[in-house]
């Protein structure tokens, strides 16, 4: 990516619409646009103030291509930190291409994926973590993922680490000063206060690292595995939740032999429901593979719905209680939600008996869609959304997660060095490493060009 040229791209989705926005950025953006813009009031774009909008026509050799609104943003007060022009034209694919081709032939080149945002980062308009959050905002498909992306774009993780990183830099400077006077056996850095800072940094890093599992699930959809014996109504429950016939429903045991997945947003949180093969003893090779996959899906899920047949439960309570305990013991780290299905065939006394026998069991009829609302409420209450409502920093980016883990390893090595009373020059290396890993998150340290290329290649063109 060359930063001294003028780039152009369609900033709105390709295709036909009411309007389209074409964006230019670069030192010559306003001058190039001015050559082909005829103002309705005879104004010259170069002479106009920043952050103004002007009505007129884009023309080529006296041929009018379209009536447009042109917005100008002069450096450094623009998204990229450069001169930026945004042309709002009619949303015809033909008009879009005509205007873009005109500018490509007269001093512009097509922008690469994410190049506008990359220029914003390189020009200091945002740090690297904020730039990555721009892509997350665009890709957000639920209120929760949108909130996390906005919080990150506003500098969430940067603000979380900035003060601690600054204090660590101050101590690092004192440690380096000690190295300059190593022959005189002096200490400029108070080891007690330094260890307190190291412990604080370690605690913050652990909190951020621990938030990744939750944040990644909220961003991509919380996986919920629906497991149980054949014919307990797992596929019917999936269809009831999605309000469509997603999975095949049959009275024949073992109909579902592969996992079926779909996503549903409940109260702003995305859930990814996984209907699995019925769990039972079988000699069928294909069904056995499906059962193995069911356990794998449950192992990888954040929530497990264990579905039982309420009619069979009434007939053999002891066996089902043992089965519930077996599932809970098999997944001790998972949240297992036990649901008794097919209650439409039960008497009220039988329902009360089930609820008194198994703690925190939900009763529903997937076929009649009775109790689905209660299940949805239970699912959202099981999700730890407190961090979201408190605007806490939640890590959702795997690159940040890796950097935080490496920073934690380095800071723990510093603490071990202080405890062992080793020479300053030895743990100074770990201090530098910790600072480097933290700086890589925000781009304050030199970031490898290949890494930058990978980050911004995942953006859409025009952003």
C-alpha positions as CSV (number, residue, x, y, z in Angstrom):
1,X,0.0,0.0,0.0
2,X,1.5,3.3,-1.1
3,X,0.5,6.3,1.1
4,X,1.4,9.2,-1.2
5,X,-1.2,8.5,-3.9
6,X,-5.0,9.1,-4.1
7,X,-7.2,6.0,-3.7
8,X,-10.9,5.6,-4.6
9,X,-13.5,2.9,-3.9
10,X,-17.2,2.4,-3.5
11,X,-18.0,2.9,0.2
12,X,-21.5,1.5,0.0
13,X,-22.5,-2.0,-1.0
14,X,-22.2,-2.9,-4.6
15,X,-25.5,-3.1,-6.6
16,X,-28.5,-1.0,-7.1
17,X,-29.9,1.3,-4.4
18,X,-31.3,4.7,-3.8
19,X,-27.9,6.3,-3.4
20,X,-24.2,5.2,-3.5
21,X,-21.2,6.8,-1.9
22,X,-17.8,6.9,-3.6
23,X,-14.9,7.7,-1.4
24,X,-11.5,9.3,-2.4
25,X,-8.6,9.8,0.0
26,X,-5.2,11.4,-0.6
27,X,-3.4,14.7,-0.8
28,X,-4.8,15.3,-4.3
29,X,-8.4,14.0,-3.6
30,X,-10.1,17.5,-3.5
31,X,-8.1,18.8,-6.5
32,X,-8.9,15.7,-8.6
33,X,-12.6,15.8,-7.7
34,X,-12.8,19.5,-8.5
35,X,-11.7,18.9,-12.1
36,X,-14.9,17.0,-12.8
37,X,-17.4,18.6,-10.4
38,X,-19.5,21.5,-11.5
39,X,-21.1,23.3,-8.5
40,X,-24.7,24.4,-8.8
41,X,-23.6,27.7,-7.4
42,X,-20.3,28.0,-9.3
43,X,-18.1,27.2,-6.2
44,X,-14.6,25.7,-6.5
45,X,-14.1,22.7,-4.2
46,X,-10.5,23.7,-3.3
47,X,-11.8,27.0,-1.8
48,X,-14.5,25.5,0.4
49,X,-14.2,24.8,4.1
50,X,-13.7,21.3,5.5
51,X,-16.8,19.4,6.5
52,X,-19.1,21.0,3.9
53,X,-21.5,19.5,1.4
54,X,-22.0,20.8,-2.1
55,X,-24.7,20.2,-4.8
56,X,-23.6,19.9,-8.4
57,X,-22.8,17.5,-11.3
58,X,-20.0,15.2,-12.2
59,X,-19.2,15.9,-15.8
60,X,-16.8,14.4,-18.4
61,X,-16.1,16.6,-21.4
62,X,-19.4,18.5,-20.9
63,X,-21.3,15.2,-20.6
64,X,-23.2,15.0,-17.3
65,X,-22.7,11.7,-15.6
66,X,-25.0,12.4,-12.6
67,X,-26.3,15.0,-10.2
68,X,-24.4,14.5,-6.9
69,X,-23.7,15.8,-3.4
70,X,-19.9,16.1,-2.7
71,X,-18.7,16.2,0.9
72,X,-15.1,17.4,1.6
73,X,-13.0,16.7,4.7
74,X,-9.6,18.4,4.8
75,X,-6.6,16.9,6.5
76,X,-6.0,16.2,9.3
77,X,-9.7,16.3,10.3
78,X,-10.9,13.3,8.3
79,X,-11.3,9.6,8.8
80,X,-8.0,8.8,7.2
81,X,-6.2,12.0,8.3
82,X,-5.8,12.9,4.7
83,X,-7.9,15.0,2.3
84,X,-11.1,13.0,1.8
85,X,-14.0,13.5,-0.7
86,X,-17.2,11.5,-0.6
87,X,-19.5,11.6,-3.7
88,X,-23.1,10.7,-3.0
89,X,-24.6,9.7,-6.4
90,X,-27.7,7.9,-7.5
91,X,-27.4,4.1,-6.8
92,X,-27.2,2.9,-10.4
93,X,-24.4,0.3,-10.9
94,X,-23.7,2.0,-14.3
95,X,-23.3,5.5,-12.7
96,X,-21.1,4.1,-10.0
97,X,-18.7,2.5,-12.5
98,X,-18.8,5.6,-14.8
99,X,-17.7,7.9,-12.0
100,X,-15.1,5.5,-10.6
101,X,-13.6,4.8,-14.1
102,X,-13.4,8.6,-14.7
103,X,-11.3,9.1,-11.6
104,X,-9.2,6.0,-12.2
105,X,-8.2,7.5,-15.6
106,X,-7.3,10.8,-13.9
107,X,-5.0,10.3,-11.0
108,X,-6.6,7.8,-8.7
109,X,-6.1,4.1,-8.2
110,X,-8.5,1.5,-6.7
111,X,-8.2,1.2,-2.9
112,X,-7.1,-2.2,-1.5
113,X,-9.2,-4.0,1.2
114,X,-9.2,-1.9,4.3
115,X,-6.8,0.7,2.9
116,X,-8.8,3.7,4.2
117,X,-8.7,2.3,7.7
118,X,-5.1,1.4,7.4
119,X,-4.3,5.0,6.4
120,X,-6.2,6.1,9.5
121,X,-4.0,3.9,11.6
122,X,-0.8,5.0,9.9
123,X,-1.8,8.6,10.3
124,X,-2.5,8.2,14.0
125,X,-6.3,8.7,13.8
126,X,-6.8,5.4,15.7
127,X,-4.6,2.6,17.2
128,X,-4.4,-0.9,15.7
129,X,-6.9,-2.4,18.1
130,X,-9.5,0.3,17.3
131,X,-8.8,-0.2,13.5
132,X,-9.6,-3.9,13.9
133,X,-12.7,-3.1,15.8
134,X,-14.0,-1.2,12.7
135,X,-14.3,-4.5,10.9
136,X,-16.0,-6.1,13.9
137,X,-18.6,-3.2,13.9
138,X,-19.4,-3.9,10.3
139,X,-19.6,-7.6,10.8
140,X,-21.7,-7.4,14.0
141,X,-25.0,-9.3,13.8
142,X,-26.4,-8.9,17.3
143,X,-26.7,-6.2,19.9
144,X,-24.1,-7.9,22.1
145,X,-21.5,-8.2,19.3
146,X,-22.2,-4.6,18.2
147,X,-21.8,-3.3,21.8
148,X,-18.4,-5.1,22.2
149,X,-17.1,-3.8,18.9
150,X,-18.2,-0.2,19.6
151,X,-16.5,-0.4,23.1
152,X,-13.4,-1.7,21.4
153,X,-13.5,1.0,18.7
154,X,-13.7,3.6,21.4
155,X,-10.4,2.4,22.8
156,X,-11.6,-0.2,25.3
157,X,-8.5,-2.5,25.6
158,X,-6.1,0.5,24.8
159,X,-7.5,2.5,27.8
160,X,-7.4,-0.6,30.0
161,X,-3.6,-1.1,29.4
162,X,-2.4,2.5,28.8
163,X,-1.9,3.6,32.4
164,X,-0.3,0.3,33.5
165,X,1.9,0.3,30.4
166,X,3.0,3.8,31.2
167,X,3.9,2.9,34.8
168,X,5.8,-0.1,33.5
169,X,7.7,2.1,31.1
170,X,8.7,4.4,34.0
171,X,10.1,1.4,36.0
172,X,11.8,0.0,32.9
173,X,13.6,3.4,32.5
174,X,14.8,3.2,36.1
175,X,15.9,-0.4,35.6
176,X,17.8,0.6,32.5
177,X,19.4,3.5,34.5
178,X,20.6,0.9,37.0
179,X,22.3,-1.0,34.3
180,X,24.3,2.2,33.4
181,X,25.5,2.3,37.0
182,X,25.9,-1.5,37.4
183,X,29.4,-1.1,38.7
184,X,28.2,1.1,41.6
185,X,25.6,-1.4,43.0
186,X,22.7,1.1,43.2
187,X,19.0,0.6,42.9
188,X,16.8,3.4,41.4
189,X,13.6,1.3,41.2
190,X,11.8,0.6,44.5
191,X,11.5,-3.2,44.3
192,X,8.5,-3.3,46.6
193,X,6.5,-0.8,44.5
194,X,7.7,-2.5,41.4
195,X,6.4,-5.9,42.5
196,X,3.0,-4.3,43.4
197,X,2.8,-3.0,39.8
198,X,3.8,-6.3,38.4
199,X,1.1,-8.0,40.4
200,X,-1.5,-5.5,39.3
201,X,-0.5,-5.9,35.6
202,X,-0.7,-9.7,36.0
203,X,-4.2,-9.4,37.5
204,X,-5.4,-7.2,34.7
205,X,-3.9,-9.4,32.0
206,X,-5.5,-12.5,33.5
207,X,-8.9,-10.8,33.6
208,X,-8.6,-9.8,29.9
209,X,-7.5,-13.3,28.9
210,X,-10.3,-14.9,30.9
211,X,-12.8,-12.7,29.0
212,X,-11.8,-14.1,25.6
213,X,-13.8,-17.3,25.8
214,X,-17.0,-15.3,26.6
215,X,-16.2,-12.5,24.2
216,X,-15.4,-14.9,21.3
217,X,-18.7,-16.8,21.9
218,X,-20.7,-13.6,22.1
219,X,-19.1,-12.4,18.9
220,X,-19.6,-15.6,16.9
221,X,-22.8,-16.9,18.6
222,X,-22.9,-18.9,21.9
223,X,-22.9,-22.6,21.0
224,X,-25.8,-24.5,22.6
225,X,-25.7,-28.3,22.1
226,X,-29.1,-30.1,22.3
227,X,-28.5,-33.7,23.4
228,X,-30.6,-36.6,24.6
229,X,-31.9,-40.0,23.7
230,X,-33.5,-40.7,20.3
231,X,-37.1,-39.4,19.8
232,X,-37.1,-37.1,22.9
233,X,-37.9,-34.2,20.5
234,X,-34.5,-32.6,19.9
235,X,-35.2,-31.7,16.3
236,X,-38.7,-30.6,17.2
237,X,-37.2,-28.3,19.8
238,X,-34.7,-26.8,17.3
239,X,-37.6,-26.2,14.9
240,X,-39.7,-24.6,17.6
241,X,-36.9,-22.2,18.6
242,X,-36.1,-21.2,15.0
243,X,-39.8,-21.1,14.1
244,X,-39.1,-23.1,10.9
245,X,-38.8,-26.7,9.8
246,X,-35.0,-26.8,9.9
247,X,-34.5,-30.4,11.0
248,X,-36.4,-33.5,9.8
249,X,-38.8,-34.8,12.5
250,X,-39.8,-38.5,12.5
251,X,-41.0,-41.1,14.9
252,X,-38.2,-43.4,13.6
253,X,-35.4,-43.5,16.2
254,X,-32.0,-42.3,14.9
255,X,-33.3,-39.9,12.2
256,X,-30.7,-37.3,13.0
257,X,-27.3,-38.7,12.3
258,X,-25.3,-35.5,11.8
259,X,-25.3,-32.3,13.7
260,X,-27.6,-29.6,12.4
261,X,-26.8,-26.0,13.3
262,X,-28.6,-22.6,13.0
263,X,-28.4,-19.3,14.7
264,X,-31.0,-17.3,16.6
265,X,-30.8,-13.9,18.3
266,X,-32.6,-13.7,21.7
267,X,-32.7,-10.4,23.5
268,X,-29.7,-9.1,21.5
269,X,-27.5,-12.2,22.1
270,X,-26.7,-14.6,19.3
271,X,-27.1,-18.3,20.1
272,X,-25.9,-21.1,17.8
273,X,-28.1,-24.1,18.4
274,X,-26.8,-27.6,17.5
275,X,-29.2,-30.5,17.1
276,X,-27.3,-33.7,17.6
277,X,-27.8,-37.4,17.0
278,X,-29.7,-39.3,19.7
279,X,-27.5,-40.9,22.4
280,X,-28.1,-44.6,22.8
281,X,-26.3,-48.0,22.5
282,X,-26.3,-49.0,18.8
283,X,-24.6,-51.4,16.4
284,X,-25.3,-49.1,13.4
285,X,-21.9,-47.7,12.2
286,X,-23.2,-44.5,10.8
287,X,-25.4,-43.8,13.8
288,X,-22.4,-44.5,16.1
289,X,-20.4,-41.8,14.3
290,X,-23.3,-39.4,14.8
291,X,-23.4,-40.2,18.6
292,X,-19.6,-39.6,18.9
293,X,-20.0,-36.3,17.1
294,X,-22.9,-35.4,19.5
295,X,-20.6,-35.8,22.5
296,X,-17.9,-33.7,20.6
297,X,-20.4,-30.9,20.0
298,X,-21.4,-30.9,23.6
299,X,-17.8,-30.8,24.7
300,X,-17.2,-27.7,22.5
301,X,-20.5,-25.9,23.4
302,X,-20.8,-23.3,26.1
303,X,-24.3,-24.4,27.1
304,X,-25.9,-27.9,27.0
305,X,-29.6,-28.6,26.8
306,X,-30.2,-32.2,28.0
307,X,-33.6,-33.2,26.8
308,X,-35.6,-36.0,28.3
309,X,-39.0,-37.5,27.6
310,X,-41.3,-36.5,30.5
311,X,-43.6,-39.5,30.0
312,X,-40.8,-42.0,30.3
313,X,-39.4,-40.1,33.3
314,X,-42.7,-40.5,35.2
315,X,-42.5,-44.3,34.5
316,X,-38.8,-44.7,35.6
317,X,-37.6,-41.8,37.8
318,X,-34.6,-43.6,39.2
319,X,-33.1,-44.4,35.8
320,X,-33.5,-40.9,34.5
321,X,-32.1,-39.3,37.6
322,X,-29.0,-41.5,37.2
323,X,-28.8,-40.5,33.5
324,X,-29.0,-36.7,34.4
325,X,-26.3,-37.1,37.0
326,X,-24.1,-39.0,34.4
327,X,-24.4,-36.2,31.9
328,X,-23.6,-33.5,34.5
329,X,-20.6,-35.5,35.7
330,X,-19.4,-36.0,32.1
331,X,-19.4,-32.2,31.5
332,X,-18.5,-30.8,34.9
333,X,-17.3,-27.5,33.5
334,X,-20.4,-26.9,31.4
335,X,-23.8,-25.3,32.2
336,X,-26.3,-28.2,31.7
337,X,-29.9,-27.2,31.3
338,X,-32.2,-30.1,31.9
339,X,-35.5,-30.0,30.1
340,X,-38.5,-32.4,30.3
341,X,-40.3,-32.4,26.9
342,X,-43.7,-33.7,25.8
343,X,-45.5,-32.3,28.9
344,X,-48.7,-31.9,26.8
345,X,-49.5,-35.6,27.6
346,X,-49.1,-35.2,31.4
347,X,-51.5,-34.4,34.2
348,X,-50.7,-31.4,36.4
349,X,-49.9,-33.6,39.3
350,X,-47.3,-35.4,37.2
351,X,-45.7,-32.1,36.1
352,X,-45.5,-31.1,39.8
353,X,-43.9,-34.4,40.6
354,X,-41.1,-33.9,38.0
355,X,-40.4,-30.4,39.2
356,X,-40.2,-31.6,42.8
357,X,-37.9,-34.6,41.8
358,X,-35.3,-32.7,39.7
359,X,-34.0,-29.3,40.8
360,X,-34.1,-26.4,38.2
361,X,-35.7,-28.6,35.5
362,X,-37.7,-26.9,32.8
363,X,-41.0,-28.3,31.5
364,X,-42.1,-27.7,27.9
365,X,-43.8,-29.2,24.8
366,X,-41.7,-28.5,21.7
367,X,-44.5,-29.8,19.6
368,X,-47.1,-27.4,21.0
369,X,-44.4,-24.7,21.5
370,X,-45.4,-24.5,25.2
371,X,-42.7,-23.2,27.5
372,X,-40.4,-21.9,24.6
373,X,-40.5,-18.4,26.0
374,X,-39.4,-19.6,29.4
375,X,-36.5,-21.5,27.8
376,X,-35.4,-18.4,25.9
377,X,-35.5,-16.4,29.2
378,X,-33.5,-19.1,30.9
379,X,-30.9,-19.1,28.1
380,X,-30.3,-15.4,28.3
381,X,-30.1,-15.4,32.1
382,X,-27.4,-18.2,32.0
383,X,-25.2,-16.0,29.8
384,X,-22.9,-13.7,31.7
385,X,-24.0,-10.3,30.3
386,X,-23.0,-8.4,33.4
387,X,-19.7,-7.5,31.8
388,X,-21.6,-6.0,28.8
389,X,-23.9,-3.9,30.9
390,X,-21.0,-2.7,33.0
391,X,-19.1,-1.7,29.8
392,X,-16.2,-3.9,30.9
393,X,-13.4,-4.6,28.3
394,X,-14.1,-7.9,26.7
395,X,-11.4,-9.5,24.4
396,X,-12.8,-10.9,21.2
397,X,-9.8,-10.8,18.9
398,X,-7.5,-13.9,18.8
399,X,-4.5,-11.7,18.0
400,X,-5.0,-9.7,21.1
401,X,-5.6,-12.9,23.1
402,X,-2.2,-14.3,21.9
403,X,-0.4,-11.1,22.7
404,X,-1.9,-10.9,26.2
405,X,-0.8,-14.5,27.0
406,X,2.7,-13.7,25.9
407,X,2.7,-10.5,27.9
408,X,1.5,-12.4,31.0
409,X,4.3,-15.0,30.6
410,X,6.8,-12.1,30.4
411,X,5.4,-10.2,33.5
412,X,5.3,-13.5,35.5
413,X,9.0,-14.0,34.6
414,X,9.7,-10.5,35.9
415,X,8.0,-11.3,39.2
416,X,9.9,-14.5,39.5
417,X,13.1,-12.5,38.9
418,X,12.3,-10.0,41.7
419,X,11.5,-12.9,44.1
420,X,14.7,-14.6,43.3
421,X,16.6,-11.3,43.7
422,X,18.4,-11.8,40.3
423,X,20.4,-9.1,38.6
424,X,18.5,-6.2,36.9
425,X,19.9,-6.9,33.5
426,X,18.3,-10.4,33.5
427,X,14.7,-9.4,34.2
428,X,15.0,-6.2,32.1
429,X,14.8,-8.5,29.1
430,X,11.4,-9.8,30.3
431,X,10.2,-6.2,30.9
432,X,11.0,-5.2,27.3
433,X,9.3,-8.4,26.1
434,X,6.1,-7.5,28.0
435,X,6.1,-4.0,26.7
436,X,6.6,-5.2,23.2
437,X,3.7,-7.7,23.4
438,X,1.4,-5.0,24.9
439,X,2.5,-2.5,22.2
440,X,1.7,-5.0,19.5
441,X,-1.9,-4.9,20.5
442,X,-2.3,-1.2,19.8
443,X,0.5,-0.9,17.2
444,X,2.7,1.3,19.3
445,X,5.6,-1.0,18.6
446,X,6.6,-1.6,15.0
447,X,4.2,-4.2,13.7
448,X,5.3,-6.6,11.0
449,X,4.1,-5.5,7.5
450,X,2.8,-9.1,6.9
451,X,0.6,-8.9,10.0
452,X,-0.7,-5.5,9.0
453,X,-1.5,-6.8,5.5
454,X,-3.3,-9.8,7.0
455,X,-5.4,-7.6,9.4
456,X,-6.6,-5.2,6.7
457,X,-7.0,-7.7,4.0
458,X,-10.0,-9.0,5.9
459,X,-11.8,-5.6,5.6
460,X,-14.2,-4.8,2.8
461,X,-13.0,-2.5,0.0
462,X,-14.1,1.1,0.7
463,X,-13.5,0.9,4.5
